[in-house]
């Protein structure tokens, strides 16, 4: 599957990446990265058995023809991607892989929140150029927030190994996915 935005062909899945969709499920075979010395060290020291690399990608699509600008608003495409070639695992244990899958869902919640904010801004201003001006700030904010959430989750589940931490985080993210269902990533994203 691939889509085009700003003349760029974007694939929702290939040998290196997997885009978030409702049907997408990360499986053991998706962890194609090399087991780095750092992962081996963290496995030995902290019991970390896998490392999922997830990215929130976005594109600002501006109408190509000048005469369309102003009449048509800019469009922002945003989607989370699981980076297969950078993700590694030392286990096939589904419980451990579920802990890594949660990073992907966290990115989807942030993509949905970003889409909601963009829609709110465009609905309230209805003016061309607003996204051109605000896009970088919005994108940076949600990427920073996602990184902070990753850090908090990692600390709770893998460093402190708090009792019930994974379940608490799973519930929080499931609630976010449900709350922002209207803004779910579509295949054209």
Secondary structure, DSSP 8 states (H G I E B T S, - for coil): -EEEETTEEEESB-SSEEE--TT----GGG--S---HHHHHHHHHH---EE--EEEEEEEE--SSGGGBTTB--EEEEEEEEEGGG-EES---HHHHHHHHHHHHHHHHHHHHHHHHHHHHHHHH--TTHHHHHHHHHHHHHHHHHHHHHHHHHIIIIIS--TTHHHHHHHHHHHHHHHTGGG---TT-
